[in-house]
Amino acid sequence: MTDPLHTDLLELAQEAARRAGALLRDGRPADLAVAATKSSPIDVVTEMDIAAEKLITGLIAERRPDDGFLGEEGASSDGTSGIRWVIDPLDGTVNYLYGLPTWAVSIAAEQDGETVAGVVTAPMRGETFHAVLGGGAWATGAWDGERRLACRPAPPLDQALVSTGFNYVAEVRAHQAEVAQRLIPLLRDIRRGGSAAVDLCDLAAGRLDGYYERGLHAWDLAAGDLIAREAGALTGGRPGERPSGDLTVAGTPGVFEPLQRLLEDFGAWHD
């Protein structure tokens, strides 16, 4: 049985994600402008990105004024309740700028440092994924009602479809390309979707066998990591470590460990 508090947190996250997703989908101006830059000129922060985070934090703070926040666009407060919200208001910013559909709103709630509820909504795909700790992973979409998610049975590694992402700093991206070049002959294929949150949810939904990426932040993966694990996936970083900015690896049981070993051998965590 799931904790009633976690269910309440999930429902609030769902409402905030739904509202932010609608704002981003319906409010995207034709002449979308750049408000600032992130790690390089390619990686942009849009006006809508900032507006979505303000919507999310405003709604949550109104309902739960004692909670803390960690948001990609600057929301940061400790709170006093033991609950912290980890928010990526627009994961897949470049896809959003170019009008590609693979972008999402990601909201997770942590209790005393452990993720207990998470929502990822992908408005242009018409899908929302969610989970509470111990309650399984679920999704709504083009099908009727909620669907419980389960990752695919693990294939041999040479038949695994694996997704990844690339950093926006040129030197880091070049190293990541070298790692991908070494991996490709050992896998069925590699995909690059452009949203870590969506990739983790696609793993949960059985659309991928594995996923890895270097350079992620807490807000990129908090909700998706929980959803993937609740669907039966394994997640981690370097061997024996949790997912981190050095490396995030996720996969179906049977794919996770050999993929993680290859990434360690190939030095995927550094230049």
Salt bridges, closest charged atoms under 4 A:
ASP3 OD2 - HIS6 NE2 3.91
GLU15 OE2 - ARG19 NH2 2.69
GLU15 OE2 - ARG63 NH2 2.91
ASP26 OD1 - ARG25 NE 2.78
ASP49 OD2 - LYS38 NZ 3.85
ASP67 OD2 - ARG64 NE 2.43
GLU72 OE2 - LYS38 NZ 2.76
GLU73 OE2 - LYS38 NZ 3.68
GLU110 OE1 - ARG84 NE 3.09
GLU127 OE1 - ARG125 NH2 3.12
GLU127 OE2 - ARG207 NH2 2.80
GLU146 OE2 - HIS130 NE2 2.92
GLU178 OE1 - HIS175 ND1 3.97
ASP189 OD2 - ARG191 NH1 2.86
ASP202 OD1 - ARG125 NH2 2.71
ASP202 OD1 - ARG207 NH1 2.93
ASP209 OD1 - ARG152 NE 3.39
ASP225 OD2 - ARG229 NE 2.82
GLU264 OE2 - ARG238 NH2 2.67
ASP271 OD1 - ARG214 NH1 3.10
